[in-house]
Amino acid sequence: IAPWRHELDLTSQDADSKITKLLAGFQPAIVVNAAGIYKPGFTETHSHSFDVNVGSNWSIIRYYMQQPNQPVTIVIVGSSSYLGAKPHHPLYSATKSAVYNLWQSAAEYFKNTAVNVHVINPVRTKTKMVEQYHKPGMDYLQPSDVADKILELSQEHGFQCVDMNFKETK
């Protein structure tokens, strides 16, 4: 649907400046950030998780705080883990709570501007990120269901938080 798709290494030292340069160069009407990293257990370092899960969204939002009259709709993909701590992935849950709070702050900040910000929090989704941790018999959303919801939100004005559960699948 979109004429451009860009992938950035969000853990690199210059990720923030790359995001800023990309946004300034294209001035897109819609920005979707589905960046995320998940590693169960206790081996993940905080800087890596925060850089990817929180920092990338902050870079986008901060850019538009400096451009509040530039019309854009931002759709952030979070996780249902924002609702509470999970015993085997506490850092992931914490970063997704931070993403939700970042969205709340952005929604308040952009209230009277040309910027719309939405967050979607799907439950377990069958993506490459969770593929290696897949457990037979567990329910997973299909990526296409999440993509459909992102497309729907990208057309909406305002500030919505959508929690996706298994009942919303086709």
C-alpha positions in Angstrom: 0.0 0.0 0.0 2.8 2.4 0.9 5.2 3.5 -1.8 8.1 3.3 0.6 9.2 0.9 3.2 12.4 1.4 5.2 14.1 -0.8 7.7 16.7 0.7 10.1 19.0 -0.9 12.7 17.4 0.8 15.7 20.2 -0.3 18.0 22.9 1.5 16.1 24.5 4.7 17.6 23.0 6.8 14.8 19.5 5.3 14.8 17.9 8.5 16.1 19.5 10.7 13.4 18.6 8.1 10.7 14.9 8.2 11.8 14.9 12.0 11.7 16.5 12.2 8.3 14.1 9.6 6.9 11.0 11.4 8.2 12.3 14.8 7.0 13.2 13.4 3.6 9.9 11.9 2.8 7.3 13.8 4.9 5.0 10.8 4.9 1.3 11.0 5.6 1.4 7.8 7.7 4.2 6.4 9.9 3.8 2.9 11.2 6.4 1.6 13.7 6.2 -2.1 14.4 9.7 -2.4 15.7 10.0 -4.7 18.6 12.4 -7.1 20.3 11.4 -9.9 22.6 13.6 -12.4 24.4 12.1 -14.4 27.2 14.0 -14.9 30.4 16.7 -12.7 31.8 19.4 -12.5 29.2 18.2 -9.3 27.4 20.1 -6.1 28.2 18.0 -3.1 29.1 19.6 -0.7 26.6 18.8 -3.0 23.6 15.2 -3.5 24.6 14.6 0.1 25.4 16.4 1.3 22.2 14.2 -0.8 20.0 10.8 -1.0 21.8 10.7 2.6 23.3 13.5 4.6 21.7 12.4 4.2 18.1 8.8 5.4 19.0 10.3 8.3 21.0 12.4 9.4 18.0 9.3 9.5 15.8 7.2 11.3 18.3 10.0 13.8 19.2 10.5 14.6 15.5 6.8 15.5 15.1 6.8 17.5 18.4 9.2 19.8 16.5 6.8 19.7 13.4 3.3 19.8 15.0 1.7 21.4 12.0 2.9 18.8 9.6 -0.1 16.5 9.0 0.7 12.9 9.8 -0.9 9.8 11.4 1.4 7.7 13.5 0.5 4.1 14.3 2.6 2.5 17.0 2.5 -1.3 17.4 2.7 -2.2 21.1 1.7 -5.4 22.9 -0.9 -6.7 25.2 2.0 -7.1 27.6 1.7 -3.4 28.5 -1.3 -4.4 30.8 0.9 -6.2 33.3 4.1 -7.9 34.2 4.8 -11.3 32.7 7.0 -13.5 34.9 9.2 -14.8 32.1 9.7 -11.5 30.2 9.6 -8.6 32.7 11.8 -6.3 30.6 9.6 -6.7 27.5 6.5 -6.0 29.6 8.1 -2.9 31.0 9.1 -1.5 27.6 5.5 -2.1 26.3 4.1 -0.2 29.3 6.5 2.6 28.5 5.3 2.6 24.9 1.7 2.9 26.1 2.6 5.8 28.4 4.5 7.4 25.6 1.3 7.2 23.4 -0.8 8.7 26.2 1.6 11.6 26.5 1.8 12.1 22.7 -2.0 12.1 22.5 -2.3 14.8 25.0 0.6 16.8 23.4 -0.8 16.6 19.9 -4.4 17.3 20.9 -4.7 20.5 18.9 -2.2 19.8 16.1 -2.2 18.1 12.7 -0.7 15.0 14.2 -2.7 11.9 15.0 -1.2 9.1 17.1 -2.7 5.6 17.6 -1.4 2.6 19.4 -2.4 -1.0 18.8 -1.7 -3.7 21.4 -2.2 -7.1 19.9 -2.0 -10.4 21.9 0.5 -13.0 20.8 1.0 -12.7 17.0 2.6 -15.3 14.8 5.6 -13.2 13.6 9.3 -14.1 13.0 10.1 -12.5 16.4 8.0 -15.1 18.3 8.4 -18.0 15.9 11.3 -19.6 17.8 9.3 -19.5 21.0 6.1 -20.9 19.5 4.3 -23.4 21.6 1.9 -25.9 19.9 -1.7 -25.5 21.1 -1.4 -21.8 21.9 -3.5 -19.3 20.0 -1.8 -16.7 17.9 -3.1 -13.7 15.9 -2.1 -13.8 12.2 0.1 -10.9 11.1 -2.5 -10.0 8.4 -5.1 -9.4 11.1 -2.8 -6.9 12.8 -2.0 -5.3 9.5 -5.7 -4.9 8.7 -6.2 -3.1 12.0 -3.1 -0.9 11.4 -4.6 0.0 8.0 -7.9 0.8 9.6 -6.3 3.0 12.3 -4.1 4.8 9.7 -7.3 6.2 8.2 -8.6 7.5 11.6 -8.1 11.0 13.0 -7.5 11.4 16.7 -5.9 9.2 19.3 -7.0 5.7 19.7 -5.7 2.8 21.8 -6.8 -0.6 20.4 -6.3 -3.8 22.3 -6.5 -6.7 19.9 -7.5 -10.1 21.3 -8.2 -13.5 19.7 -11.9 -12.7 19.2 -11.0 -10.1 16.6 -9.5 -12.5 14.1 -11.3 -13.5 10.9 
